Amino acid sequence: MSSSFRVVCVGVVTVDALALVERYPAADERVVGEEVIVSGGGPAANAAVVLARQGVPVSFIGRVGADATGEQAIRLLENEGVDVSGVLRDKDVPTQASCVVVSKTTQARAISTLAVPPLPAFEAFGSRAMELVRNAEWVHTDHLGFSPVAAFLKRSERPARPRLAVDAGNPVPGLDLSLLDLYVPTTESMVREFGLEHTLAGIAAAADKALAAGASAVVATNGRHGSTAWWSDRFALGQAPGRVDVPAMDGVTIRSTLGAGDVFHGALISALCRGCDWAAALAQANATAALSCRGLDGRSAVPTLDELRRYL
């Protein structure tokens, strides 16, 4: 069994039941759906699926319950080519699961989900998980994966460590920007982190503050407006420190935006692993996220690298 994967994704994995309806039902109303599916989800798990689809060797580390839903969550990742040898099966917690209703009329979704308790200290995942992280080129975490990974890397005595990225679309407990090679919030979550207004000036000021606090690069997503990268000389990809704005992709028929942010993160790291500069990396991440919106869930319509290149 390989001990080295280019990327290790750490955080939440779920099993989601999704229904596509013309409109949300009213109280006690029965609405006939156009489609009902069961799919895997979770920010870090979805990012891992994107990386696997695009040919980047990837492992996922997270926690499931010792239950049938947990085995299903693991099997869905394995079927995508994601290594799951570092997943923790915990008899004391249920596997995270959600019910999602997607409205065609509004292209919005309503989510009912189980509470997700914080992940344990990273050592609880066992020696395999620790080996995977130590030998990775990149470690990508979501909001729950960051704290245990950051604490583990701080305790590590190795002089070199993997590059660390965080999906900061949700509040990240214990966020330490000085540890981050790549900080990827939404523009809304970034200005909120620094107590600024969600304006162009506020977004730029928040990115400057994140770089000053130690993040080597910042990529902020802004929905239909695309994404922006700011970077320092610590992570310049052969370019002088600077900024680039890349618009969102047009021409994709959207069925659901569920998981599009997760997909963006996986595609961004996929592009960076393949040596893209910042403009190309953002263009590929924008396009991958847009194409994923053709599906009802966050995984089924994620493009392979060949499909992405044809689209671009």
CORFENJO-V959979 format. One record per residue. N is the residue number from 0. PHI is phi in whole degrees, -180 to 180 (none if undefined). PSI is psi in degrees with one decimal (999 if undefined). BURIAL is 1 if it has 16 or more other ideal C-beta (glycine too) atoms within 10 Angstrom, else 0. Layout:
BEGIN
n;phi;psi;burial
N;PHI;PSI;BURIAL
N;PHI;PSI;BURIAL
END
This chain:
BEGIN
n;phi;psi;burial
0;none;130.2;0
1;-65;141.9;0
2;-104;0.0;0
3;-129;120.2;0
4;-123;143.6;1
5;-61;-36.9;1
6;-133;137.7;1
7;-120;123.9;1
8;-102;131.3;1
9;-127;126.7;1
10;155;-133.5;1
11;-93;138.5;1
12;-129;138.7;1
13;-135;167.5;1
14;-118;125.8;1
15;-116;135.1;1
16;-100;124.3;0
17;-122;140.5;1
18;-129;132.7;1
19;-100;122.4;1
20;-128;158.6;1
21;-66;-39.4;0
22;-152;159.3;0
23;-66;139.4;0
24;-72;150.5;0
25;-81;175.4;0
26;-57;130.0;0
27;64;14.3;0
28;-97;145.3;0
29;-106;121.1;0
30;-116;131.7;0
31;-78;125.5;0
32;-87;155.2;0
33;-83;-26.8;0
34;-157;140.2;0
35;-133;125.9;0
36;-137;163.9;0
37;-117;129.9;0
38;-142;159.5;1
39;-79;154.4;1
40;-151;-167.4;1
41;108;133.8;1
42;-56;-53.2;1
43;-70;-36.9;1
44;-66;-41.4;1
45;-65;-39.6;1
46;-61;-39.1;1
47;-63;-39.6;1
48;-62;-41.6;1
49;-60;-47.2;1
50;-60;-43.7;1
51;-64;-42.8;1
52;-61;-31.1;1
53;-98;15.1;1
54;85;14.3;0
55;-97;121.9;1
56;-59;124.6;1
57;-143;145.3;1
58;-124;148.2;1
59;-116;135.9;1
60;-124;124.6;1
61;-166;-169.0;1
62;-126;134.8;1
63;-126;164.6;1
64;-78;165.2;1
65;-85;66.0;0
66;-145;172.5;1
67;-64;-34.9;0
68;-65;-38.4;1
69;-63;-42.6;1
70;-64;-35.0;0
71;-66;-43.2;1
72;-60;-41.9;1
73;-67;-43.7;1
74;-63;-37.5;0
75;-64;-35.4;1
76;-72;-44.0;1
77;-59;-39.4;0
78;-63;-22.0;0
79;-90;-4.9;1
80;91;16.3;0
81;-89;131.5;1
82;-71;132.4;1
83;-123;22.1;1
84;-70;-13.2;1
85;-101;7.7;1
86;-74;137.1;1
87;-95;126.9;1
88;-98;115.2;0
89;-116;114.7;1
90;-71;-12.2;0
91;-93;-3.3;0
92;-134;148.4;1
93;-80;157.6;1
94;-68;136.8;1
95;-62;133.9;1
96;-146;152.6;1
97;-141;153.4;1
98;-113;127.3;0
99;-127;127.5;1
100;-113;122.7;1
101;-108;128.0;1
102;-96;124.3;1
103;-67;-33.8;0
104;-64;-44.3;0
105;-105;-10.3;0
106;57;27.3;0
107;-109;172.3;0
108;-137;151.5;1
109;-116;129.4;0
110;-122;130.7;0
111;-118;123.4;0
112;-138;155.7;0
113;-72;150.2;0
114;-65;142.4;0
115;-109;110.1;1
116;-71;156.0;0
117;-56;149.2;0
118;-73;152.3;1
119;-75;174.8;0
120;-53;145.2;0
121;-61;-30.7;1
122;-61;-22.8;0
123;-66;-20.3;0
124;-77;-13.7;1
125;99;173.6;0
126;-65;-33.6;0
127;-63;-45.3;1
128;-63;-41.5;1
129;-65;-39.9;1
130;-63;-42.7;0
131;-60;-46.1;1
132;-68;-42.8;1
133;-60;-32.5;1
134;-100;3.2;1
135;-78;154.2;1
136;-79;-42.0;1
137;-129;144.1;1
138;-121;122.5;1
139;-112;126.4;1
140;-121;154.3;1
141;-97;-167.1;1
142;-63;-29.0;1
143;-94;-20.9;1
144;-80;-22.1;1
145;-63;-50.2;1
146;-59;-51.6;1
147;-65;-36.1;1
148;-68;-45.0;1
149;-61;-44.1;1
150;-63;-40.1;0
151;-65;-44.3;1
152;-66;-34.8;1
153;-65;-34.6;0
154;-80;-16.3;0
155;-68;139.1;0
156;-94;0.4;0
157;-71;135.7;0
158;-67;-31.2;0
159;-107;148.2;0
160;-137;161.5;1
161;-67;157.6;1
162;-66;142.2;1
163;-119;127.7;1
164;-124;149.7;1
165;-135;135.0;1
166;-83;106.2;1
167;-109;31.3;1
168;-66;-30.4;1
169;-105;158.0;0
170;-56;135.7;0
171;-109;108.1;1
172;-59;133.5;0
173;70;23.1;0
174;-58;126.6;1
175;-126;100.7;1
176;-66;-23.0;1
177;-68;-17.3;0
178;-88;-10.5;1
179;-94;130.4;1
180;-83;-30.3;1
181;-144;115.6;1
182;-108;117.6;1
183;-125;86.9;1
184;-97;175.0;1
185;-80;161.6;1
186;-61;-36.4;1
187;-66;-44.5;0
188;-69;-29.8;1
189;-71;-45.5;1
190;-68;-33.3;1
191;-63;-39.0;0
192;-58;-34.1;1
193;-108;9.0;0
194;67;36.9;0
195;-114;168.9;1
196;-82;149.3;0
197;-84;71.7;0
198;-125;170.2;0
199;-59;-42.4;0
200;-67;-40.1;0
201;-66;-39.2;1
202;-63;-46.7;1
203;-63;-40.9;1
204;-66;-38.9;1
205;-65;-41.1;1
206;-62;-41.3;1
207;-61;-40.4;0
208;-66;-38.1;1
209;-65;-42.3;1
210;-65;-41.9;1
211;-64;-30.2;0
212;-78;-6.8;0
213;123;-11.3;0
214;-64;134.0;1
215;-75;-32.7;1
216;-149;150.5;1
217;-128;131.2;1
218;-127;119.3;1
219;-112;133.8;1
220;-100;146.9;1
221;-139;49.0;1
222;55;-126.5;0
223;-67;-11.1;0
224;-90;-2.4;0
225;95;-146.6;1
226;-147;159.3;1
227;-136;139.5;1
228;-117;139.6;1
229;-126;140.9;1
230;-146;153.3;1
231;-102;-180.0;0
232;-71;-7.8;0
233;-76;-19.7;0
234;-151;66.9;1
235;-98;-10.9;0
236;54;40.4;0
237;79;4.7;0
238;-112;156.2;0
239;-66;151.1;0
240;-51;138.9;0
241;-177;-152.5;0
242;-150;147.5;0
243;-144;138.7;1
244;-110;132.8;0
245;-127;122.1;1
246;-69;159.7;0
247;-68;159.2;1
248;-84;140.1;1
249;-102;168.7;0
250;86;10.1;0
251;-105;128.7;1
252;-76;117.9;0
253;-92;124.3;0
254;-98;-39.4;1
255;-160;141.9;1
256;-96;8.3;1
257;-58;125.2;1
258;81;0.8;1
259;-62;-37.4;1
260;-64;-42.8;1
261;-59;-42.9;1
262;-63;-41.9;1
263;-55;-45.9;1
264;-63;-45.7;1
265;-63;-40.9;1
266;-69;-34.8;1
267;-63;-46.8;1
268;-69;-35.3;1
269;-56;-46.6;1
270;-65;-40.6;1
271;-66;-37.7;1
272;-63;-29.4;1
273;-91;10.3;0
274;85;16.0;0
275;-70;150.5;1
276;-79;178.7;0
277;-64;-42.5;1
278;-63;-45.5;0
279;-67;-38.8;1
280;-63;-43.0;1
281;-68;-39.3;1
282;-62;-42.4;1
283;-69;-38.2;1
284;-68;-42.9;1
285;-59;-46.1;1
286;-67;-41.7;1
287;-62;-43.6;1
288;-64;-42.0;1
289;-63;-45.3;1
290;-64;-31.3;1
291;-65;-23.0;1
292;-74;-4.4;1
293;-70;-21.6;0
294;-98;162.5;1
295;-75;-33.7;1
296;-102;-174.0;1
297;-92;3.5;1
298;-124;-39.5;1
299;-62;-31.5;0
300;-102;10.3;1
301;-62;127.1;1
302;-78;150.1;1
303;-72;171.9;0
304;-65;-39.1;1
305;-63;-43.4;0
306;-65;-39.9;1
307;-61;-44.3;1
308;-66;-36.7;0
309;-65;-39.8;0
310;-65;-42.8;0
311;-73;999;0
END
